[in-house]
C-alpha cells in the first residue's frame, strides 16, 4: 500500500519530460505525469501523487475527500 496525495494540475511545465505544475493543498510543485498521460491529462484535472509521480487520475470529489478517509476504511479484501 502506498500513500497517494491528491493534487490539481495547474499547467504543463515541460511536455517533452512529462512535467506538470500541481497544486497540493495550496503548495505548487512539479510532478511527473508520464503514467497518467494516456488518460488525457489537462489543467484542472485531479491526480493522486506518490513520490513526485502522478499515479492515477481521480475526479474532483475524490480530490476534496479528507486524506485520512482511506485509513479508516481498512484493507481491501478481494
C-alpha positions in Angstrom: 0.0 0.0 0.0 1.3 3.5 -0.8 0.2 6.9 0.2 -1.4 9.0 -2.6 -1.8 12.7 -2.1 -4.4 14.4 -4.3 -3.4 17.4 -6.4 -4.9 19.5 -9.1 -3.0 20.1 -12.4 -2.3 23.8 -12.9 -0.2 23.9 -16.0 2.1 21.8 -18.2 5.6 22.9 -17.5 7.7 20.5 -19.7 5.8 18.4 -22.3 8.9 16.6 -23.5 9.7 15.3 -20.0 6.0 15.0 -18.9 6.2 17.5 -16.1 3.2 19.5 -14.8 2.8 22.0 -12.0 0.3 20.7 -9.5 -1.5 22.4 -6.6 -1.3 20.2 -3.4 -3.2 21.8 -0.6 -2.0 25.3 -1.7 1.6 24.2 -2.3 2.6 24.2 -6.0 5.1 21.6 -7.1 6.3 19.9 -10.2 5.1 16.3 -10.8 5.9 13.7 -13.4 2.6 12.9 -15.3 4.0 10.3 -17.7 2.0 7.4 -16.1 -1.3 9.2 -16.5 -0.7 10.9 -19.8 -2.8 8.2 -21.6 -5.8 9.3 -19.5 -5.8 12.7 -21.3 -4.5 14.9 -18.5 -5.2 18.7 -18.9 -5.1 21.6 -16.5 -7.9 21.4 -14.0 -7.7 17.6 -13.7 -7.0 15.9 -10.3 -4.4 13.2 -9.8 -3.1 11.1 -6.9 0.6 11.7 -6.4 3.2 9.4 -4.8 6.9 10.4 -4.5 6.7 13.0 -7.3 4.7 10.9 -9.8 1.0 11.2 -10.7 -0.1 7.6 -10.2 -3.8 7.9 -11.3 -6.4 10.4 -12.5 -9.2 11.0 -10.0 -12.4 13.0 -10.0 -12.7 16.3 -8.2 -14.9 14.9 -5.4 -12.2 12.4 -4.6 -9.6 15.2 -4.6 -11.5 17.0 -1.9 -12.1 13.9 0.2 -10.4 14.1 3.6 -7.0 12.4 3.3 -7.5 10.1 6.3 -10.7 8.6 5.0 -8.8 5.6 3.4 -7.0 4.9 6.7 -10.4 4.4 8.4 -11.7 2.0 5.8 -9.1 -0.6 6.4 -7.6 -3.0 4.0 -9.4 -4.2 0.9 -10.4 -7.9 0.8 -10.8 -9.3 -2.7 
